[in-house]
């Protein structure tokens, strides 16, 4: 009985520590995955002589053909994924994703956010506004899902393989920064197939925050100051070297 009591006591002490340990391991995994994808994207940009971007986005259910599955309503899943996008100039100047290309899943417990979310003069407002899920594809399209700028953002290398803010402006409309032809949301209109175009209003990120999503979700969404305090206290910050694409951990920007 004494031995059994000791085992139970040890288990009671150890179990609370498992949460932080698992989160730490998942953070290391997420940052390691990001580092590998940055290296791949930079090498592709240099080899092809064209901009290459990473799109970090909230994952979604897909059909067997790789398209977004909206058959049962809201398609979003509780983790992020990353895809490498090439810059297409055939019809419109956009980043393009083709169903069937490799998408890298990130750990469920740890999410990534763009470093610029904590940089403005009123960062608590910025954190709250970026986390609102209300931004629609451009043009506004009933067939496309809205996206969230806190969960979905870009990291872009220019044609020389250097990290860039990529303040791209779409020539036809004079709007937009990181345009994205979302072929995962193809739909029919009459006899033609259309793909929504995403106009992401923010520049490419130069630093990334890795944070515990469960803790984040436990903070009141309207409490921008509380969420900002959490990010400043607990998020791991990685800066991306402009020339090498390597990541270096540091303090928030």
N, C-alpha and C positions, 0 to 999 in steps of 0.2 A: 504493500500500500504506500509505503514511503517513497519507493522508486517511482510508482505511478504518479504520485503527487508531484514529484520533482519534474517528471516529463511534462505533465499538464502545465505546471508553472512556467517551464522553459518555453513551451509552445505559445502560452499566452503572451510572454514577453516578445517572442520572435515575430509573431504574426503582424503586429502593427508596423514593424520595420520592413516588412516585405513590400508595402506600397511604395515608399520612397525608393527602395532598391530597384523595383521593377521600372519605375519612372526614369531613374537614372540610366538604366540599361537601354530603355527605349530611346532616350535622348541621344545617347551615344550612337545607337543604330540609325536614328533619323539623320544626325549630322554626318555620319559616315556615308550614308546613302547619298545625301546632298553633295558631299565632296566628290564622290565618284561621278555623279551626273554632271557636275560643273566641269570636271576634267574632260568628259566625253563631249560636252557641248562646245567647249573651247577648241578642242582638236578638230571637231567637225567644221566650225566656223573658219579656222585657218585653212583646212584642206579644200573647202568648197569656195572660199572667197565670198561668203555671203553671211549676213547675220543669222545666228542660231539662238533660240531662246529656250529657257526652261519655264514651263507653265506649272506652277504649284497650285493645285485646285482641290476643292472638296470632291471626294470620290462619289460616284453615282452607280446605280444599278445599270447593267447593260443587257441587251438581248444577245442571242447567240451570234449575231452579225457584228457586234461591237457598237451598236447604237444605244443612246440613252433610253432606258426602259421607263416610260412614263405611264405604263398601262394601269398601274395601281396608285396613281397620284404622285406625291412627292418622291423623287428618285434618289435624294441625297443619302449617303451613308455616313457613318460616324468615324471617318478617318480621311486623310488626304492622300493624294497621289500626284506623281510628277510625270510629265511627258516632255520629250524633246521635240521642238518645233523648228522646221526650216522656213526660211523666208521665201515666199513664192511671189513672182512678179509676172505671172502669165496673164492674168486678167486684172486683178486688183492687187495692190501691194500689201500683203498680209502674211501673218504666220498661218501655217496650215497643219492640221492634224488629219491623218487618214485612219479610219477604223482598221484595226489589225496590227497597227504599229505598237511597239512595246510601251507599256505604261508601268511605272515603278510605284508600287504601293508603299506607303509610309506606316510606321507603327500606329496602332489605334489610340494609344494613350497620350502621345506627344504630337502636337501640331506645330506648324511653322507659320510665322507672320512676317510681313515686310518690316524692316528696321525703321522705315520712315513713319510708321504709325505712332511713334513716340517722339517725333522730332519737331512738330510745329509749335508755335507760340502758345497754343492752348491744346496740349497733347491729350488731355482727358476727353476733350470734345472730339478730337481726331480719332482716338481709339473707338469711341462710341459710334461715330458716323461711318467709319470703315466697316464696322461689324454689322451694320444694318443690311438685311437682305432685301434690297429693293431696286438694285440697278438692273435694267433690262438690256437685252441685246440691241444693237443699233443696225438698221432701223428697228423701232419697237415692233415686236413680232409675237403674235399670240401663240405661235408654235414653239417658242424658245423659253427656257427657264431663266428667271433672274439669277444673278450671282452676287457674291459677297466679296468686297474688296479686301477684307481682312483675311479671308480664307483662300482667296484666289488672286495670285499676283504673278509677275514676270521677273525673271533674271535673264538679261540679254547680253550676248557677246557680239561685237561688231565683226565685220569681215576680216579684220586683222587679228581676231581672237582676244580683243581687249574688252573688259567689262564696260558697258555703256549705260547711260540713263535712257537712251533710245527715245528721245523726244520726237517720235515719228508723227508726222501729220499726213493724213490721207489726202492725196491731191484733189480728188473729186469733190470733197465736201469741206476741206480745210479743218476737219475735226479729228480727234482721236490721237492716241499715242501708240498703244500696242494693239493693233487690229488682229483679230483671230477668226479665221473661217472654221466654224465648229461643225466638222463633218460627222460628229457623233450625234448631231440633232437633225439629220437630213429629214425632209418631209416633201410630200407631193403637193403640188398646186396645179390642178388640171393635168396636163401630160408632162409637166416638167418637174424636176427635182431641184429643191432649193436648200441652201445651207445658211443658217443664221450667221451674221457677222457680229462679233463681240468688239465693242469699242471700249477698251479699258482706259480710264482717264488718268491713271497714274504712271509715272516713269518706272523704268526697270529698277528693282531693288539692288542696293549695294551691300546691304547687311540683312541678316535674318535672325529672328527671335525664335527659339525653340521653347515651348511652354507646356505645362500640364493642362490638358484640355478639361479634365474633370473639375479641377479647381476653378478654372476660368468659367465654366458653365454654372458653377455654384455661386458666382457673384452676380448680383442684380444687373441685368443688361443696361439699365439706365444709370448705373453707378460708374461713370467713366473714370472718376478719380480713383475708385477702389480697384478697378481693373488695371489702371495705369500703375498704381502702387504695386499690385501683384506682379506685373511684368518687370518692373524695375527691381523687385526684390528676388524673384524666383526664376525668371526666364534666363536661358543661356543665350548669349549673344555671339554670333559669328559674323565677322566682317570678311568680305571677299576681296582679295587682292586684284586690283585692276589689270595688272599685266600678266600675272601668273594664273589667276583663277583659283588659287589656293585659298582656303579659309583659315582665319585666325580668330580665336576667341578673344573677347574684350568686353568693354562696357557699352551700354546703349549709346547710339549716336546722338 
